[in-house]
Amino acid sequence: MRLRILDRYLLREFLLPLIYCLDAFALLWIVSNLFGTLDDFIDNQVGFGQIVRYYLVTFPEALVQIVPMSLLLGLLFCLANLGKHHELLAMRAGGVSLTRIATPLLAVGLLATLLVLGVNELFVPGAKDRAGNLMRQFRGKAEEGIVENLFFNNPRENRDWYIRRYNTQTRELENPEIHERNPDGTPRRDIYADRARWVDGRWIFYDVDLYDQTTGATSPLVERHATIVFPHLTERPNRLVMENKKPSAMTSRELRGTIRSLTRANRLAHVPKLRVELHYRYAFPLTCLMVMWLGIPLGLQTNRGGALRSVGVAIALVIAYHFVTNIALALGGGGHLPPPLAAWFTNLIFAGVGAVLFWRIR
């Protein structure tokens, strides 16, 4: 029973500053974001419901960055407060081990890791694109579900697609162009259409002009069709869109599929960057647990400095984390580090430093 009471007490002392930090960081992010969007909201008479929708789309990306910082700062505030009133000293004098004190705090870090993992996978990929599309809709310059200026290269089949507009809801292309090449790279056939639709697993093209480049004539032979189907065009709609996504906008499943497609096509230039992004998708959420692992011994060592020192330690750790992470990811994307090592490098450093600090104060 005594240990259960201790758990509840430690969690209460930690969760209160954690909530304050989360609220403060979230409010700071919203206010800073409003500086860039408020004029658009006012000029385009955007309703309150639409503004809420915009922030529901954009906030998850900020949340996954806020949670680790809030955990670290809340933890250091908690330990500083407990140290100020000599409660940590009383716990240790009463026979409570450092491991026992750390267990409920690390459990919170583990739960936060799972939360960030879920949010980072379900809501963050594509959030910037959705937010940008919403803003264009507010300005009257875009429609929901419309992707503009798609380009897709299929090196295995020696053809390129260019699509002016693609409606993701109706799977309809506007003004698609397809340029087919021979294996040696010379032009074979060009397809220009007014529109195309994906129906029953095939593309149906409307108002089509076909330019046969294999005749050797000065002017290529032109065929015109009101409607035509090309069974050999097997590129599915999702694949056309995927090629134009940034790695950060892909889900883990999409990243794995893109890596497989590029590897099969022997297009290996972008594969290291995609693999780094895939591994980092799982490494980043673990930062929540790592900041707790590192913050507990640091907080126990610096608890006499009070809140101001806690803030300084938190800021220094956040800067160090981002500095080392950005360097490691850049090296991994450039092929100078193995992708798994590049993605997990900072967490490995935090884990090692935390273990040393725990050993020193045990």
FENLINFEN-V737926 format. One record per helix or strand. SS is the DSSP state (a for helix, b for strand). FROM is the first residue (numbers start at 1). TO is the last residue. Records with the same first field share a line. If there is no record, write none. Layout:
BEGIN
SS: FROM-TO / FROM-TO
END
This chain:
BEGIN
a: 2-43 / 48-84 / 87-93 / 98-124 / 127-138 / 237-242 / 247-249 / 252-264 / 271-283 / 287-333 / 339-361
b: 146-154 / 159-167 / 172-181 / 187-199 / 202-212 / 221-229
END
